[in-house]
Amino acid sequence: MSRTLIKAAEAQLPTTTGTATSFSSATAVRLVNTASGADYLVTVVETQSGTVVGSFTMPRGTVEVLEKQSSHCVFSANNAVKGAQVGFTN
């Protein structure tokens, strides 16, 4: 069984590429969509306002662990998506 090591406080994802966050250069970010009635797009960019690396739809009420390069930044279409820097033990 894997365990999640929480390394920072959970925070709302920014909603624009210009304010995208790297979560203190995290390589793993736990994401949760707290919205009860909507799915939201999550986008990864090379840097704030940089080239899009990829994106995916985060279904309402779900949790995902996003693995990314430390310099990559993340933002969401809505601040109902929250994230926290994490690591793994085991």
N, CA, C and O atoms as a MOPAC input file, in Angstrom:
PM7 MOZYME 1SCF
protein

 N      0.84400 1    -1.16600 1     0.00000 1
 C      0.00000 1     0.00000 1     0.00000 1
 C      0.89400 1     1.23500 1     0.00000 1
 O      1.81600 1     1.34000 1     0.80900 1
 N      0.62000 1     2.16300 1    -0.90400 1
 C      1.37900 1     3.41200 1    -0.89400 1
 C      0.71000 1     4.41400 1     0.03700 1
 O     -0.49700 1     4.36300 1     0.27400 1
 N      1.50900 1     5.30900 1     0.54600 1
 C      1.00400 1     6.35500 1     1.44000 1
 C      1.42100 1     7.69500 1     0.87400 1
 O      2.46000 1     7.81200 1     0.22500 1
 N      0.61000 1     8.69600 1     1.12200 1
 C      0.89600 1    10.03800 1     0.63400 1
 C      1.51600 1    10.86100 1     1.74300 1
 O      0.99700 1    10.91400 1     2.85900 1
 N      2.61300 1    11.49400 1     1.43500 1
 C      3.30500 1    12.37500 1     2.36500 1
 C      2.94200 1    13.81000 1     2.00000 1
 O      3.36600 1    14.31300 1     0.95900 1
 N      2.15400 1    14.47600 1     2.85700 1
 C      1.75700 1    15.85600 1     2.60200 1
 C      2.94200 1    16.75900 1     2.94000 1
 O      3.48400 1    16.69700 1     4.04400 1
 N      3.34300 1    17.60400 1     1.97400 1
 C      4.52500 1    18.44300 1     2.14700 1
 C      4.21200 1    19.92900 1     2.21400 1
 O      5.11600 1    20.74300 1     2.40500 1
 N      2.93400 1    20.29700 1     2.05700 1
 C      2.54900 1    21.71100 1     2.11000 1
 C      1.04800 1    21.81700 1     2.30400 1
 O      0.31500 1    20.84200 1     2.13700 1
 N      0.60800 1    22.99200 1     2.65100 1
 C     -0.81900 1    23.23800 1     2.83300 1
 C     -1.55300 1    23.22500 1     1.49100 1
 O     -1.00800 1    23.63600 1     0.46600 1
 N     -2.77800 1    22.75200 1     1.51600 1
 C     -3.61700 1    22.74900 1     0.31800 1
 C     -4.01300 1    24.18200 1    -0.02400 1
 O     -4.27200 1    24.99300 1     0.86500 1
 N     -4.05600 1    24.48400 1    -1.32000 1
 C     -4.41900 1    25.82100 1    -1.77900 1
 C     -5.22300 1    25.72500 1    -3.06700 1
 O     -5.09300 1    24.75900 1    -3.81800 1
 N     -6.04700 1    26.72300 1    -3.31700 1
 C     -6.79000 1    26.78000 1    -4.56700 1
 C     -5.82800 1    26.96300 1    -5.72400 1
 O     -4.86200 1    27.71900 1    -5.61700 1
 N     -6.08200 1    26.27200 1    -6.83700 1
 C     -5.27000 1    26.49900 1    -8.02800 1
 C     -5.60200 1    27.86200 1    -8.61200 1
 O     -6.76000 1    28.27900 1    -8.58900 1
 N     -4.60100 1    28.56200 1    -9.13500 1
 C     -4.87200 1    29.81100 1    -9.85500 1
 C     -5.73500 1    29.49800 1   -11.08000 1
 O     -5.81400 1    28.34900 1   -11.51500 1
 N     -6.37500 1    30.52300 1   -11.62700 1
 C     -7.27800 1    30.29900 1   -12.75000 1
 C     -6.77900 1    30.89400 1   -14.07000 1
 O     -7.51400 1    30.91800 1   -15.05800 1
 N     -5.53600 1    31.37200 1   -14.08800 1
 C     -4.96500 1    31.89000 1   -15.33500 1
 C     -3.52500 1    31.40600 1   -15.48300 1
 O     -2.85200 1    31.10200 1   -14.49800 1
 N     -3.07700 1    31.34300 1   -16.70900 1
 C     -1.70700 1    30.89800 1   -16.96800 1
 C     -0.67300 1    31.84900 1   -16.38100 1
 O      0.41100 1    31.42200 1   -15.98500 1
 N     -1.00600 1    33.14500 1   -16.32400 1
 C     -0.07500 1    34.12300 1   -15.78100 1
 C      0.15500 1    34.00500 1   -14.28900 1
 O      1.13500 1    34.53300 1   -13.76200 1
 N     -0.75300 1    33.30800 1   -13.59900 1
 C     -0.60400 1    33.11400 1   -12.15500 1
 C     -0.42200 1    31.64200 1   -11.80000 1
 O     -0.47800 1    31.27600 1   -10.62600 1
 N     -0.20300 1    30.79400 1   -12.80700 1
 C     -0.02100 1    29.35900 1   -12.56900 1
 C      1.08000 1    29.12500 1   -11.54000 1
 O      2.00800 1    29.92600 1   -11.42700 1
 N      0.97900 1    28.04000 1   -10.79600 1
 C      1.92900 1    27.76500 1    -9.71100 1
 C      2.67800 1    26.45700 1    -9.92200 1
 O      2.14200 1    25.50000 1   -10.48100 1
 N      3.91600 1    26.43500 1    -9.46900 1
 C      4.71700 1    25.20200 1    -9.52200 1
 C      4.59100 1    24.42100 1    -8.21500 1
 O      5.18200 1    23.35100 1    -8.07100 1
 N      3.82000 1    24.95400 1    -7.26000 1
 C      3.70800 1    24.36600 1    -5.92700 1
 C      5.09600 1    24.16300 1    -5.32300 1
 O      5.46700 1    23.05700 1    -4.92700 1
 N      5.84900 1    25.25500 1    -5.26400 1
 C      7.20900 1    25.26700 1    -4.69100 1
 C      8.10800 1    24.23300 1    -5.35100 1
 O      8.84200 1    23.50600 1    -4.68100 1
 N      8.03700 1    24.18100 1    -6.67700 1
 C      8.85700 1    23.26700 1    -7.48400 1
 C      8.56100 1    21.79500 1    -7.20600 1
 O      9.44900 1    20.94800 1    -7.30500 1
 N      7.32300 1    21.49700 1    -6.86000 1
 C      6.91500 1    20.11200 1    -6.58300 1
 C      6.97000 1    19.26200 1    -7.84900 1
 O      6.74500 1    19.75700 1    -8.95400 1
 N      7.26900 1    17.98600 1    -7.67300 1
 C      7.18800 1    17.04500 1    -8.78700 1
 C      5.93600 1    16.17600 1    -8.68700 1
 O      5.60300 1    15.45400 1    -9.62800 1
 N      5.24200 1    16.24300 1    -7.55200 1
 C      3.96800 1    15.54300 1    -7.38200 1
 C      3.01000 1    16.46600 1    -6.63200 1
 O      3.35000 1    17.01900 1    -5.58600 1
 N      1.80900 1    16.62200 1    -7.18600 1
 C      0.79400 1    17.49000 1    -6.59500 1
 C     -0.51000 1    16.70900 1    -6.49000 1
 O     -0.99600 1    16.15700 1    -7.47700 1
 N     -1.07300 1    16.66700 1    -5.28100 1
 C     -2.38500 1    16.04300 1    -5.07900 1
 C     -3.42700 1    17.08600 1    -5.41600 1
 O     -3.44200 1    18.16600 1    -4.82700 1
 N     -4.31000 1    16.76600 1    -6.37200 1
 C     -5.36300 1    17.67200 1    -6.79500 1
 C     -6.71200 1    17.11400 1    -6.39000 1
 O     -6.91700 1    15.90100 1    -6.42900 1
 N     -7.63100 1    17.97600 1    -6.00300 1
 C     -9.00200 1    17.57500 1    -5.69000 1
 C     -9.94700 1    18.61700 1    -6.27100 1
 O     -9.74100 1    19.81900 1    -6.10500 1
 N    -10.98500 1    18.14700 1    -6.95400 1
 C    -12.01800 1    19.04400 1    -7.46500 1
 C    -13.13900 1    19.05600 1    -6.43500 1
 O    -13.88200 1    18.08100 1    -6.31700 1
 N    -13.26700 1    20.14400 1    -5.69300 1
 C    -14.24500 1    20.23100 1    -4.61900 1
 C    -15.62900 1    20.64500 1    -5.10300 1
 O    -16.56300 1    20.71600 1    -4.30400 1
 N    -15.77500 1    20.91500 1    -6.38100 1
 C    -17.07500 1    21.32500 1    -6.92300 1
 C    -18.05900 1    20.16000 1    -6.84700 1
 O    -17.69500 1    19.00900 1    -7.08600 1
 N    -19.29600 1    20.47200 1    -6.51600 1
 C    -20.30200 1    19.41300 1    -6.43800 1
 C    -21.03600 1    19.20900 1    -7.75400 1
 O    -21.70400 1    18.19200 1    -7.93800 1
 N    -20.92000 1    20.16800 1    -8.67500 1
 C    -21.70700 1    20.02700 1    -9.88800 1
 C    -20.98500 1    20.30100 1   -11.18500 1
 O    -21.64000 1    20.47300 1   -12.21300 1
 N    -19.65000 1    20.35100 1   -11.18700 1
 C    -18.96000 1    20.69300 1   -12.43000 1
 C    -17.59500 1    20.02300 1   -12.51900 1
 O    -16.90900 1    19.82800 1   -11.51600 1
 N    -17.22000 1    19.67900 1   -13.74600 1
 C    -15.88300 1    19.19000 1   -14.05600 1
 C    -15.07100 1    20.39800 1   -14.53200 1
 O    -15.61800 1    21.30300 1   -15.16300 1
 N    -13.77000 1    20.41600 1   -14.23200 1
 C    -12.95300 1    21.55700 1   -14.61800 1
 C    -11.65500 1    21.11900 1   -15.28600 1
 O    -11.07200 1    20.09300 1   -14.93700 1
 N    -11.21800 1    21.91700 1   -16.25000 1
 C     -9.98000 1    21.66300 1   -16.96300 1
 C     -8.79400 1    22.08300 1   -16.10400 1
 O     -8.79100 1    23.17100 1   -15.52800 1
 N     -7.79100 1    21.21800 1   -16.02000 1
 C     -6.52900 1    21.51800 1   -15.34900 1
 C     -5.46200 1    21.55100 1   -16.44200 1
 O     -5.38900 1    20.64800 1   -17.27600 1
 N     -4.63800 1    22.59400 1   -16.43000 1
 C     -3.62900 1    22.76900 1   -17.46800 1
 C     -2.24200 1    22.88400 1   -16.84500 1
 O     -2.05600 1    23.55400 1   -15.82900 1
 N     -1.27000 1    22.21800 1   -17.47400 1
 C      0.13300 1    22.29100 1   -17.06200 1
 C      0.87800 1    23.07400 1   -18.13200 1
 O      0.76600 1    22.78300 1   -19.32300 1
 N      1.65100 1    24.08500 1   -17.68900 1
 C      2.44300 1    24.90600 1   -18.60100 1
 C      3.91400 1    24.83800 1   -18.19700 1
 O      4.23900 1    24.54400 1   -17.04700 1
 N      4.80200 1    25.11300 1   -19.15900 1
 C      6.24400 1    25.03000 1   -18.88300 1
 C      6.66600 1    26.01400 1   -17.80100 1
 O      7.47600 1    25.67600 1   -16.93700 1
 N      6.13200 1    27.21200 1   -17.83900 1
 C      6.37500 1    28.27200 1   -16.85600 1
 C      5.11400 1    29.12000 1   -16.80700 1
 O      4.21600 1    28.92900 1   -17.62700 1
 N      5.02600 1    30.04800 1   -15.87000 1
 C      3.88500 1    30.96700 1   -15.88400 1
 C      3.79500 1    31.62100 1   -17.25200 1
 O      4.78800 1    32.12800 1   -17.77400 1
 N      2.61000 1    31.60800 1   -17.82500 1
 C      2.34800 1    32.16600 1   -19.17000 1
 C      3.12700 1    31.45000 1   -20.26700 1
 O      3.24400 1    31.96900 1   -21.37700 1
 N      3.66500 1    30.25600 1   -19.97200 1
 C      4.47200 1    29.52100 1   -20.94300 1
 C      3.66100 1    28.59200 1   -21.82500 1
 O      2.43000 1    28.58900 1   -21.80000 1
 N      4.37400 1    27.81400 1   -22.59600 1
 C      3.78600 1    26.85000 1   -23.52300 1
 C      3.05200 1    25.75300 1   -22.76200 1
 O      3.52700 1    25.26800 1   -21.73500 1
 N      1.89500 1    25.37100 1   -23.27500 1
 C      1.10500 1    24.31300 1   -22.64300 1
 C      1.79800 1    22.97000 1   -22.84000 1
 O      2.15500 1    22.59800 1   -23.95800 1
 N      1.98300 1    22.24800 1   -21.73300 1
 C      2.54700 1    20.89800 1   -21.76100 1
 C      1.42400 1    19.89500 1   -21.98900 1
 O      1.57800 1    18.93400 1   -22.74300 1
 N      0.29800 1    20.12800 1   -21.33300 1
 C     -0.85300 1    19.25000 1   -21.47000 1
 C     -1.97900 1    19.70500 1   -20.56300 1
 O     -1.81300 1    20.61100 1   -19.74500 1
 N     -3.12600 1    19.06300 1   -20.72000 1
 C     -4.27800 1    19.39300 1   -19.88500 1
 C     -5.18100 1    18.17200 1   -19.77400 1
 O     -5.09900 1    17.24100 1   -20.57600 1
 N     -6.04300 1    18.19700 1   -18.76400 1
 C     -7.01800 1    17.12700 1   -18.59500 1
 C     -8.21400 1    17.66200 1   -17.83400 1
 O     -8.12100 1    18.66300 1   -17.12400 1
 N     -9.33900 1    16.97900 1   -17.99100 1
 C    -10.54700 1    17.36100 1   -17.27500 1
 C    -10.58000 1    16.65000 1   -15.93400 1
 O    -10.45400 1    15.42800 1   -15.85700 1
 N    -10.75000 1    17.43100 1   -14.88600 1
 C    -10.81000 1    16.90700 1   -13.51700 1
 C    -12.28700 1    16.75800 1   -13.15200 1
 O    -12.96100 1    17.76000 1   -12.91200 1
 N    -12.80300 1    15.52400 1   -13.10600 1
 C    -14.21500 1    15.33300 1   -12.77600 1
 C    -14.53800 1    15.81700 1   -11.35800 1
 O    -13.70100 1    15.73100 1   -10.45900 1
 N    -15.73200 1    16.31300 1   -11.17400 1
 C    -16.15800 1    16.80300 1    -9.86100 1
 C    -16.01400 1    15.71800 1    -8.81200 1
 O    -16.30300 1    14.54800 1    -9.06200 1
 N    -15.56500 1    16.12400 1    -7.63700 1
 C    -15.45800 1    15.21100 1    -6.50400 1
 C    -14.33600 1    14.19800 1    -6.58100 1
 O    -14.31700 1    13.25500 1    -5.79000 1
 N    -13.39800 1    14.35600 1    -7.50800 1
 C    -12.33300 1    13.36500 1    -7.65100 1
 C    -11.00200 1    13.89000 1    -7.12700 1
 O    -10.81000 1    15.09100 1    -6.93600 1
 N    -10.09200 1    12.94800 1    -6.90200 1
 C     -8.73100 1    13.24300 1    -6.45500 1
 C     -7.76600 1    12.61600 1    -7.44200 1
 O     -7.94300 1    11.46600 1    -7.84400 1
 N     -6.74900 1    13.36100 1    -7.83300 1
 C     -5.70100 1    12.87500 1    -8.72500 1
 C     -4.35200 1    13.29200 1    -8.15900 1
 O     -4.24700 1    14.31700 1    -7.48500 1
 N     -3.32600 1    12.50500 1    -8.42800 1
 C     -1.96200 1    12.93200 1    -8.13500 1
 C     -1.30000 1    13.20000 1    -9.47400 1
 O     -1.16300 1    12.30600 1   -10.30900 1
 N     -0.89500 1    14.44500 1    -9.66100 1
 C     -0.26400 1    14.88900 1   -10.89400 1
 C      1.24400 1    14.82700 1   -10.72800 1
 O      1.79800 1    15.43500 1    -9.81300 1
 N      1.90200 1    14.09700 1   -11.60700 1
 C      3.36100 1    14.07100 1   -11.62000 1
 C      3.81800 1    15.02300 1   -12.71700 1
 O      3.33400 1    14.95500 1   -13.84700 1
 N      4.75900 1    15.91900 1   -12.38000 1
 C      5.20200 1    16.93300 1   -13.32300 1
 C      6.66100 1    17.26600 1   -13.08600 1
 O      7.23500 1    16.86300 1   -12.07500 1
 N      7.26500 1    17.99700 1   -14.01000 1
 C      8.61200 1    18.49200 1   -13.78900 1
 C      8.55100 1    19.62300 1   -12.77400 1
 O      7.54900 1    20.33400 1   -12.69300 1
 N      9.60900 1    19.79300 1   -12.00600 1
 C      9.59500 1    20.78800 1   -10.93300 1
 C      9.35300 1    22.21200 1   -11.43400 1
 O      8.77700 1    23.02300 1   -10.70900 1
 N      9.77600 1    22.53000 1   -12.64200 1
 C      9.59300 1    23.87900 1   -13.17500 1
 C      8.20800 1    24.10800 1   -13.77800 1
 O      7.80700 1    25.25300 1   -13.98800 1
 N      7.48100 1    23.03800 1   -14.05600 1
 C      6.16000 1    23.18200 1   -14.65600 1
 C      5.17700 1    23.79100 1   -13.67200 1
 O      5.25900 1    23.55400 1   -12.46600 1
 N      4.24100 1    24.58200 1   -14.20000 1
 C      3.23000 1    25.25800 1   -13.38600 1
 C      1.84000 1    24.74800 1   -13.76200 1
 O      1.62400 1    24.23500 1   -14.86000 1
 N      0.91100 1    24.90200 1   -12.83000 1
 C     -0.43300 1    24.35100 1   -12.98300 1
 C     -1.46700 1    25.44100 1   -12.72000 1
 O     -1.29400 1    26.28200 1   -11.83800 1
 N     -2.55800 1    25.40900 1   -13.51300 1
 C     -3.71200 1    26.24800 1   -13.22200 1
 C     -4.97300 1    25.51700 1   -13.63300 1
 O     -4.91600 1    24.52400 1   -14.35800 1
 N     -6.11500 1    26.00900 1   -13.16800 1
 C     -7.39000 1    25.35500 1   -13.42200 1
 C     -8.39900 1    26.36000 1   -13.95200 1
 O     -8.23500 1    27.56800 1   -13.78200 1
 N     -9.43600 1    25.85700 1   -14.59000 1
 C    -10.50000 1    26.71500 1   -15.09400 1
 C    -11.34500 1    27.30500 1   -13.96900 1
 O    -12.10700 1    28.24400 1   -14.20000 1
 N    -11.22100 1    26.76900 1   -12.75600 1
 C    -12.00300 1    27.25900 1   -11.62200 1
 C    -11.23300 1    26.99100 1   -10.34200 1
 O    -10.53800 1    25.98100 1   -10.23800 1
 N    -11.34700 1    27.88900 1    -9.36100 1
 C    -10.59400 1    27.69100 1    -8.12100 1
 C    -11.24100 1    26.68700 1    -7.17100 1
 O    -10.82700 1    26.57400 1    -6.01700 1
 N    -12.24900 1    25.95900 1    -7.64200 1
 C    -12.77900 1    24.83400 1    -6.86000 1
 C    -11.78700 1    23.66800 1    -6.86300 1
 O    -11.89600 1    22.75300 1    -6.04600 1
 N    -10.82100 1    23.70500 1    -7.78200 1
 C     -9.76900 1    22.69500 1    -7.81400 1
 C     -8.66200 1    23.16400 1    -6.86800 1
 O     -8.14500 1    24.27400 1    -6.99900 1
 N     -8.31300 1    22.31100 1    -5.92500 1
 C     -7.28600 1    22.63300 1    -4.93400 1
 C     -6.11500 1    21.65700 1    -5.09600 1
 O     -6.27500 1    20.55800 1    -5.62700 1
 N     -4.94700 1    22.07800 1    -4.63200 1
 C     -3.77300 1    21.23100 1    -4.75900 1
 C     -2.85600 1    21.37300 1    -3.57600 1
 O     -2.89300 1    22.37600 1    -2.86300 1
 N     -2.02300 1    20.35600 1    -3.36700 1
 C     -1.00600 1    20.36800 1    -2.32300 1
 C      0.19700 1    19.57500 1    -2.80500 1
 O      0.05400 1    18.53600 1    -3.44900 1
 N      1.38200 1    20.07700 1    -2.48600 1
 C      2.61700 1    19.36700 1    -2.80200 1
 C      2.65200 1    18.08200 1    -1.96700 1
 O      2.40200 1    18.11000 1    -0.76200 1
 N      2.96200 1    16.96800 1    -2.61500 1
 C      3.01800 1    15.68900 1    -1.90600 1
 C      4.24300 1    14.90200 1    -2.32800 1
 O      4.90900 1    15.22500 1    -3.31200 1
 N      4.51900 1    13.87200 1    -1.56500 1
 C      5.55000 1    12.89800 1    -1.87400 1
 C      4.99400 1    11.54200 1    -1.52300 1
 O      3.84400 1    11.43300 1    -1.09700 1
 N      5.78000 1    10.52200 1    -1.69300 1
 C      5.31400 1     9.17400 1    -1.38300 1
 C      6.28900 1     8.48100 1    -0.45100 1
 O      7.50000 1     8.67300 1    -0.55100 1
 N      5.76400 1     7.68400 1     0.44400 1
 C      6.57500 1     6.85900 1     1.32500 1
 C      6.36500 1     5.41500 1     0.90800 1
 O      5.46500 1     5.11700 1     0.12300 1
 N      7.17400 1     4.53500 1     1.41900 1
 C      7.09200 1     3.10700 1     1.09000 1
 C      8.19000 1     2.75200 1     0.12400 1
 O      8.30200 1     1.59600 1    -0.28500 1

